Amino acid sequence: MLQYINDLPKHVIGIHATGEVTKQDIENVLNPRIEELTARQNEINYLLLLETDIQSWTTEAWWEDLKIGLRNFDKWNRIAVVSDQKSVEWFTDAFRFFIPGQTKCFELSELRQAIDWVSKQD
């Protein structure tokens, strides 16, 4: 399930992932926020608080997420992924070579630092 993280600066999208993440979660939660943000500004600052296994994302959810990423390829500015899963840290580190902008992984205990980092305006 995906839920919005409130109380972030207006130029940052915050999403909290728990349990199973489905295509409908991506379409109904993440995609509308991405579209709204890109209509307002030409860059995306994205915070993902991942408190579920990456295996809990359905194949369809991964596909929808990938399509959003590619559709907005040149708009990614900062992506902060917050998780205690080492595989997520590896994936985040590898992902940074495929998109413009900056990506950084944080542990759950570093959520405040992740918010501060993703909120910086260059």
Order of alpha helices (4+ residues) and beta strands (2+ residues): beta-beta-alpha-beta-alpha-beta-alpha-beta-alpha
